[in-house]
Amino acid sequence: MAEPAETAYITTPIYYVNDRPHIGHAYTTTLCDIWARSMRAGGRDVFFLTGTDEHGVKVEKSARARGITPLELANENAAEFRKVMDLFELTYDDFIRTTEARHVSQVQTAVRRLLESGDVYLGEFEGWYDEGQEEYHTETKAKELGYASPISGQPLVRATQTNYFFRLSAYQERLERLFGERPDFVRPEARRNEVLGRLRDGLQDVPITRTNFEWGIPFPGDEEHVIYVWIDALMNYATAVGMCEEPDGDRSRYWPADFHVIGKEILWFHAVIWPAVLMALGLPQPGCIYAHSFWISEGQKMSKSLGNFIDLEQLQGYMSTYGTDALRYFMATQGPQGATDSDFSRAQFHETYTTDLVNTVGNCASRTSAMVDKYLGGTCPARSGEGAVGALDWSDFTSGQVREHLDAMDRFELGRAIEAAMRIIRRVDTYINETQPFKLARDPEESGQVAGILYDCLEAIRIASCLLESTMPARIAELRAAWNLGAASGDLEAECGWGRLEPGTVISKVALFPRLELEEQA
Ligand code: MSP
């Protein structure tokens, strides 16, 4: 019997239903989508999870303000998020909603286990209470606020609240050990250092229930309390694959996740609280918490007050002018995957589109297929090897780039992975300029040489296109159709072996990325 395929599990944060979808949501989900597609192309059994975070006081308040129930609000906005993901053709395998019964019941099971193990206990929380806002502040925060409500100006009052607490303090040493043993547990490194810095300040137990509102998962056995929205939300990564069910569901084979991809603002919850909860539940740790940075918009931080979010309408504008693949490529190569923020500017978008996609990928494929059409009647020539010039060994060169690409993808370094593919394309361009097949073609004696050169070009582009397919699925599908390359085989590495392109294959001319003027963008 064949070995079962190696599994791969990647997650996005689950998005708050009280927000409208914007570039940030599209970005994280697109990064995960590229990785998921690439792993599928490599034959792995992939589970790609996204969804919505639907509980909490904010949802309750927004719903009340609109005169609808929290669930009605959640239904409406969860549908909106889903629509966006489908519009972007994001290939998630499941979309989890925290109001679903499968999630609620497993969260309660998990919390019950934590109560039994003593990791959750009933305790008292003393703090500065804002009566108007029904909100507690810590000493530091209250001092910052001048001990008055930032909303009503009324003085904060000293009050105690009874809550269930998670014994986070008990996990200090184990967390330090985890971070020490697994330097790649939190990436990029700057983010890891941030967490380590805060960890050194020491951990305190955290309240994990609330009593001042109702829109949440009832605490098992004490329905006065609802489970704090962050604990509820983090658990989605486990409940979606049935980790808190007895017995574990079929999907438990995916556990633990290879990557929890998040934005940097929610790092603490993912890098400290979540691993501690998993330790308490006796579940294995994820491979990596990957925290990317933020998009800013035309040089400014995106904020509600400035109203400058790159929203769905704008994204649709880019998609209809440049195509979804161009947006994906831009996000993956120019985005804030590292430790610094990136600016989303129209000019930069247009520039990247023109330089990388029109002038490089598109031009190289169209130039090559046009020559094959003109000099070889639109058929792939024999693998003669006659085209080789200088010291360039195409097989060696491409296999090096393929290895680099696969290694980078495995490590979720999307920019480096894409760059390896682009290097192949750029090398083809240089090769054409060096060997000048369009000049050689004037001399019938050189026809063998021309054919050899063009085979190399076609084959190198084919290999690069296999590597670019996870980033630009639609345009590469066009190329596959025009060059009769067939469907992906599920063994990306083998498919990228030099010489797989069959002589005699009909090659049609392609124009993958039309040249556009910047003004055309609405
Ligand atoms: N519901 C929580 C997450 C719970 S996960 C267990 C949440 N939701 S959110 O709707 O606010 O989405 C936050 C995520 O959106 C960020 O972590 C990030 O992935 C993405 N982004 C939001 N704004 C962003 C930018 N400006 N730039 C890039 N991504 C950002 O937090």
Residues whose N, C-alpha, C, O or C-beta is under 5 A from the ligand:
A	BS01	MSP	P13 I14 Y15 Y16 G24 H25 Y27 T28 D53 A233 L234 I262 G263 I266 S293 F294 W295
